[in-house]
Amino acid sequence: METVLILGATSDIGIATAKKFASSGYNIQLAARKPAELDAVKSDIEIRYKVDCTIHAFDALQFHSHAAFFERLNPKPDITISIFGTMYEEDDAFNEWDLTQMMIDVNYTGVVSILNIAAKYYTERKTGSIIGISSVAGDRGRASKLIYGSSKAALTAYLAGLRNKCFKDNVHVMTVKPGFVYTRMTEHLPLPKALTSTPNEVASLVYDAYVKRKNTIYVKWFWRYIMLIIKNIPEFQFKKMKL
Amino acid sequence: MNKKLANWGNYPVIEGDEETFVFADQLDRLIEKEQPYIARGNGRCYGDASLAERTISTLKFDKILSFNIADGVFECQSGITLDQILAVIVPEGWFLPVTPGTKFITIGGALGSDVHGKNHHVDGSISNHVIEFDLVLESGEMILCSADNYPDLFEATLGGMGLTGVISRVKFRLKKIETSYIKQKQVKAKNLQELITLFDTYKDYTYSVAWIDCLKKGDGFGRSILLLGEHATINDLDEGKKADPLKMPGNKQITFPINMPWWVLNKLTVKAFNFLYYGKNFKKEINNVVSYEPFFYPLDKILHWNRLYGKKGFVQYQFVLPLDAKDGLIEIMHRISDEGLGSFLAVLKVFGKQESMISFPKEGYTLALDFPVRNGLLEFLDELDKIVLKYNGRLYMSKDARMKPETLQSGYPELDRFKSIIKKYNPQGKIRSAQSDRLLLTGTK
């Protein structure tokens, strides 16, 4: 039976994704900064889906711990899914370097650090899958998502490069770009219902796309076209807009 | 973010926040905030019980913590809904000890309302099967409640409409089953008198409930169908079903698409509905084996069936009268029939004995009816309240959106003790709902 590693397992999308893969028979490895919180998620997954579920401490910012973290995983996961990320108020981040750096380090540097390690393992083994959760916010830089968007843009570029690098070794790399999602991160925001997905919808779409070995998916699909329009607005016009 | 909040009756609708938590420390942080709050599950009570300007939704706190397949003890967080529990326990040969007519309620809500089912006369309400639960007070302190530990809080929480604290974890006993099927018997009663006799004749059945056409007058007044059931044993199943006796029912659902305009539900449609339901049972008695799903949850198949009542919503009126108050039952049903305000779901059930502080069930007849909200309804229901109280009855808070504080006070002799327990454990009065404010349960703001 195959095993899935969920990095960022305490997030709403992390839990939903773990449950989705577990319901399809995969064993689950839950990794998060505060592993003690995951006891209930573990028992829930084991009882509902009758698969094995283990808990692992993982801190995205402790880059030098990542190799040992991956080394200790037994068995090694067949699929590594990176879900962790963080978002601060952009105005706060703009005024406070620590917050800016935190967003860059969690959303980009931390992901690159752990996925480099997973990719190395998979390319040597000549099989494996990597799924990275980026964001539509990375498709074009704009004021309201200044730092968050640029960290996700970097991540999107990294995942595309990784896909290219690993292709010859039969390693599947998938980029997931959610639009609005109802999570604890966005609970206080008035999101347009028609454009917003639930964590369960994200998880289902990720699973279906994984099965079909997709390269890049937007969640939901129409975000591809929304972003296509946004990307095609000429810069001389775009820079004057409030987005 | 403020949004419109309503429960199943879509009445009342209020502006409020709905905050969620996935982990216990997140709940702590929500409780630390200054604004008052009430816990909220899946919003399947009918009135204003889980409504407030600030609600704490338990829906993401929905993890299963343990399930002992040998002895049927189940432990979970409070936000899990009964349909999710059934999906896990039925294939292992266990069933909910008590279930209401919908499986889309949370276990926390089940305790807060101390729900009853078709087996109340045999198994009591859900509180009878609860081993222990954790309750988080307004101070943030978490208390393990059981019959022996904080018995006053234990009792006041079961049926206490969330006013003692946020139930966070529940451990309860399940019921052993051999199959996922129900051996069902449907008996036609030509009037209320016959129905009451039939209830008595069949009182040994584990499950019993009656559907009444309450608009029928004259000799046929109270014509009804008595629905009886037992969990089927392997031997009750035909060869096809025997192959997979604990099979889960399929979950095909239909969504009721739009709010109907109110006038659709006039007298005629009510009569037509009742006639159809009645006419289906052309024989005096029907015996068959069905999946548990249509037996317990016939309306769950139609998602959002509450939209049938239109935008203005509806009020469900459920009362219980003592066994010796048959006259009261007849009087109330006559009043409803005369008024013609329409109620095509009239459900009658006989409760067994129950002693509790604030739970609704007590020995007697309980009748539940829906009324679409329209002019004159609230006045009419106030009149019904008077009859209920005259016969020493009371109303179910989980269905309530409109009763007066005096009505509650008269119906629940231990109400003052309940209020004092709320005050003892939550002296700041931070835990409150639209209902508790209306019913003066939680003091002034």
Chai-1 contact restraints between the chains, C-beta under 6 A:
chainA,res_idxA,chainB,res_idxB,connection_type,confidence,min_distance_angstrom,max_distance_angstrom,comment,restraint_id
A,E37,B,F23,contact,1.0,0.0,6.0,A-B,restraint_1
A,A40,B,K63,contact,1.0,0.0,6.0,A-B,restraint_2
A,S43,B,L65,contact,1.0,0.0,6.0,A-B,restraint_3
A,D44,B,K63,contact,1.0,0.0,6.0,A-B,restraint_4
A,D44,B,I64,contact,1.0,0.0,6.0,A-B,restraint_5
A,I47,B,I64,contact,1.0,0.0,6.0,A-B,restraint_6
A,I47,B,F67,contact,1.0,0.0,6.0,A-B,restraint_7
A,R48,B,V88,contact,1.0,0.0,6.0,A-B,restraint_8
A,H188,B,M1,contact,1.0,0.0,6.0,A-B,restraint_9
A,P190,B,M1,contact,1.0,0.0,6.0,A-B,restraint_10
